[in-house]
Amino acid sequence: ESLTPQSSRLDLFLRRSLLDKLANIEQAQISITDPLGYYELGSGSDEDLHAEIIVADLSFYRKLALGGSIGAAEAYMDKLWEADDLTKVIQIMVRNRDLLV
């Protein structure tokens, strides 16, 4: 992991923290692509939910950490991230909400 011109050490710390939490999701899988790499997180079978998130800017992680679901929504509107299926992303997060507190 290294800094990009737009990222900060805080962004990298918050990124690592979120990826660590999402690694434990159950009955679902999320693929995250960001400027630093590609990650497949969670455990699931073919019948479980699958979603892909593309993070355009590492400041997404800061907005999410500081603002929770509102921060995620604002970051989405600011085009800091996108998803192949936003409904599935929300379903996965609701299903695993205990991990994200």
C-alpha positions as protocol buffer text, in pm:
chain_id: "A"
residue {
  index: 1
  type: GLU
  ca { x: 0 y: 0 z: 0 }
}
residue {
  index: 2
  type: SER
  ca { x: 135 y: 336 z: -92 }
}
residue {
  index: 3
  type: LEU
  ca { x: 12 y: 689 z: -103 }
}
residue {
  index: 4
  type: THR
  ca { x: -124 y: 832 z: -423 }
}
residue {
  index: 5
  type: PRO
  ca { x: -102 y: 1208 z: -474 }
}
residue {
  index: 6
  type: GLN
  ca { x: -464 y: 1250 z: -359 }
}
residue {
  index: 7
  type: SER
  ca { x: -460 y: 1011 z: -64 }
}
residue {
  index: 8
  type: SER
  ca { x: -349 y: 1055 z: 294 }
}
residue {
  index: 9
  type: ARG
  ca { x: -218 y: 820 z: 559 }
}
residue {
  index: 10
  type: LEU
  ca { x: -561 y: 844 z: 724 }
}
residue {
  index: 11
  type: ASP
  ca { x: -727 y: 727 z: 401 }
}
residue {
  index: 12
  type: LEU
  ca { x: -493 y: 427 z: 390 }
}
residue {
  index: 13
  type: PHE
  ca { x: -557 y: 342 z: 755 }
}
residue {
  index: 14
  type: LEU
  ca { x: -935 y: 364 z: 710 }
}
residue {
  index: 15
  type: ARG
  ca { x: -912 y: 162 z: 389 }
}
residue {
  index: 16
  type: ARG
  ca { x: -725 y: -119 z: 565 }
}
residue {
  index: 17
  type: SER
  ca { x: -975 y: -110 z: 852 }
}
residue {
  index: 18
  type: LEU
  ca { x: -1274 y: -143 z: 618 }
}
residue {
  index: 19
  type: LEU
  ca { x: -1115 y: -419 z: 410 }
}
residue {
  index: 20
  type: ASP
  ca { x: -1037 y: -612 z: 730 }
}
residue {
  index: 21
  type: LYS
  ca { x: -1399 y: -582 z: 845 }
}
residue {
  index: 22
  type: LEU
  ca { x: -1546 y: -677 z: 508 }
}
residue {
  index: 23
  type: ALA
  ca { x: -1324 y: -986 z: 490 }
}
residue {
  index: 24
  type: ASN
  ca { x: -1558 y: -1133 z: 755 }
}
residue {
  index: 25
  type: ILE
  ca { x: -1891 y: -1084 z: 577 }
}
residue {
  index: 26
  type: GLU
  ca { x: -2105 y: -1395 z: 562 }
}
residue {
  index: 27
  type: GLN
  ca { x: -2346 y: -1529 z: 302 }
}
residue {
  index: 28
  type: ALA
  ca { x: -2213 y: -1275 z: 55 }
}
residue {
  index: 29
  type: GLN
  ca { x: -1909 y: -1163 z: -138 }
}
residue {
  index: 30
  type: ILE
  ca { x: -1794 y: -817 z: -235 }
}
residue {
  index: 31
  type: SER
  ca { x: -1523 y: -740 z: -485 }
}
residue {
  index: 32
  type: ILE
  ca { x: -1356 y: -404 z: -434 }
}
residue {
  index: 33
  type: THR
  ca { x: -1131 y: -240 z: -688 }
}
residue {
  index: 34
  type: ASP
  ca { x: -957 y: 80 z: -590 }
}
residue {
  index: 35
  type: PRO
  ca { x: -646 y: 267 z: -708 }
}
residue {
  index: 36
  type: LEU
  ca { x: -429 y: 32 z: -498 }
}
residue {
  index: 37
  type: GLY
  ca { x: -567 y: -306 z: -596 }
}
residue {
  index: 38
  type: TYR
  ca { x: -842 y: -563 z: -626 }
}
residue {
  index: 39
  type: TYR
  ca { x: -991 y: -756 z: -333 }
}
residue {
  index: 40
  type: GLU
  ca { x: -1251 y: -1031 z: -304 }
}
residue {
  index: 41
  type: LEU
  ca { x: -1400 y: -1026 z: 43 }
}
residue {
  index: 42
  type: GLY
  ca { x: -1644 y: -1243 z: 232 }
}
residue {
  index: 43
  type: SER
  ca { x: -1753 y: -1599 z: 204 }
}
residue {
  index: 44
  type: GLY
  ca { x: -2040 y: -1728 z: 4 }
}
residue {
  index: 45
  type: SER
  ca { x: -2169 y: -1977 z: -241 }
}
residue {
  index: 46
  type: ASP
  ca { x: -2315 y: -1922 z: -586 }
}
residue {
  index: 47
  type: GLU
  ca { x: -2659 y: -1872 z: -430 }
}
residue {
  index: 48
  type: ASP
  ca { x: -2540 y: -1589 z: -205 }
}
residue {
  index: 49
  type: LEU
  ca { x: -2523 y: -1220 z: -289 }
}
residue {
  index: 50
  type: HIS
  ca { x: -2233 y: -1094 z: -498 }
}
residue {
  index: 51
  type: ALA
  ca { x: -2153 y: -730 z: -571 }
}
residue {
  index: 52
  type: GLU
  ca { x: -1866 y: -529 z: -710 }
}
residue {
  index: 53
  type: ILE
  ca { x: -1757 y: -187 z: -586 }
}
residue {
  index: 54
  type: ILE
  ca { x: -1519 y: 36 z: -779 }
}
residue {
  index: 55
  type: VAL
  ca { x: -1358 y: 307 z: -567 }
}
residue {
  index: 56
  type: ALA
  ca { x: -1239 y: 597 z: -780 }
}
residue {
  index: 57
  type: ASP
  ca { x: -1084 y: 799 z: -498 }
}
residue {
  index: 58
  type: LEU
  ca { x: -938 y: 681 z: -166 }
}
residue {
  index: 59
  type: SER
  ca { x: -1114 y: 967 z: 15 }
}
residue {
  index: 60
  type: PHE
  ca { x: -1421 y: 741 z: -11 }
}
residue {
  index: 61
  type: TYR
  ca { x: -1289 y: 548 z: 291 }
}
residue {
  index: 62
  type: ARG
  ca { x: -1266 y: 866 z: 499 }
}
residue {
  index: 63
  type: LYS
  ca { x: -1618 y: 976 z: 405 }
}
residue {
  index: 64
  type: LEU
  ca { x: -1751 y: 632 z: 492 }
}
residue {
  index: 65
  type: ALA
  ca { x: -1568 y: 619 z: 827 }
}
residue {
  index: 66
  type: LEU
  ca { x: -1671 y: 969 z: 932 }
}
residue {
  index: 67
  type: GLY
  ca { x: -2024 y: 967 z: 794 }
}
residue {
  index: 68
  type: GLY
  ca { x: -2142 y: 606 z: 799 }
}
residue {
  index: 69
  type: SER
  ca { x: -2421 y: 529 z: 555 }
}
residue {
  index: 70
  type: ILE
  ca { x: -2482 y: 901 z: 493 }
}
residue {
  index: 71
  type: GLY
  ca { x: -2113 y: 944 z: 413 }
}
residue {
  index: 72
  type: ALA
  ca { x: -2130 y: 647 z: 175 }
}
residue {
  index: 73
  type: ALA
  ca { x: -2433 y: 799 z: 2 }
}
residue {
  index: 74
  type: GLU
  ca { x: -2263 y: 1138 z: -28 }
}
residue {
  index: 75
  type: ALA
  ca { x: -1948 y: 974 z: -164 }
}
residue {
  index: 76
  type: TYR
  ca { x: -2163 y: 788 z: -418 }
}
residue {
  index: 77
  type: MET
  ca { x: -2325 y: 1114 z: -529 }
}
residue {
  index: 78
  type: ASP
  ca { x: -1977 y: 1269 z: -553 }
}
residue {
  index: 79
  type: LYS
  ca { x: -1877 y: 975 z: -780 }
}
residue {
  index: 80
  type: LEU
  ca { x: -1604 y: 858 z: -541 }
}
residue {
  index: 81
  type: TRP
  ca { x: -1735 y: 504 z: -588 }
}
residue {
  index: 82
  type: GLU
  ca { x: -1980 y: 304 z: -796 }
}
residue {
  index: 83
  type: ALA
  ca { x: -2128 y: -44 z: -786 }
}
residue {
  index: 84
  type: ASP
  ca { x: -2237 y: -299 z: -1041 }
}
residue {
  index: 85
  type: ASP
  ca { x: -2561 y: -343 z: -841 }
}
residue {
  index: 86
  type: LEU
  ca { x: -2625 y: -85 z: -570 }
}
residue {
  index: 87
  type: THR
  ca { x: -2924 y: -279 z: -436 }
}
residue {
  index: 88
  type: LYS
  ca { x: -2708 y: -586 z: -373 }
}
residue {
  index: 89
  type: VAL
  ca { x: -2441 y: -376 z: -200 }
}
residue {
  index: 90
  type: ILE
  ca { x: -2705 y: -237 z: 36 }
}
residue {
  index: 91
  type: GLN
  ca { x: -2847 y: -586 z: 98 }
}
residue {
  index: 92
  type: ILE
  ca { x: -2502 y: -720 z: 182 }
}
residue {
  index: 93
  type: MET
  ca { x: -2433 y: -432 z: 420 }
}
residue {
  index: 94
  type: VAL
  ca { x: -2769 y: -473 z: 595 }
}
residue {
  index: 95
  type: ARG
  ca { x: -2717 y: -849 z: 622 }
}
residue {
  index: 96
  type: ASN
  ca { x: -2375 y: -787 z: 783 }
}
residue {
  index: 97
  type: ARG
  ca { x: -2445 y: -462 z: 968 }
}
residue {
  index: 98
  type: ASP
  ca { x: -2295 y: -594 z: 1294 }
}
residue {
  index: 99
  type: LEU
  ca { x: -1950 y: -599 z: 1132 }
}
residue {
  index: 100
  type: LEU
  ca { x: -1961 y: -234 z: 1038 }
}
residue {
  index: 101
  type: VAL
  ca { x: -2005 y: -78 z: 1381 }
}
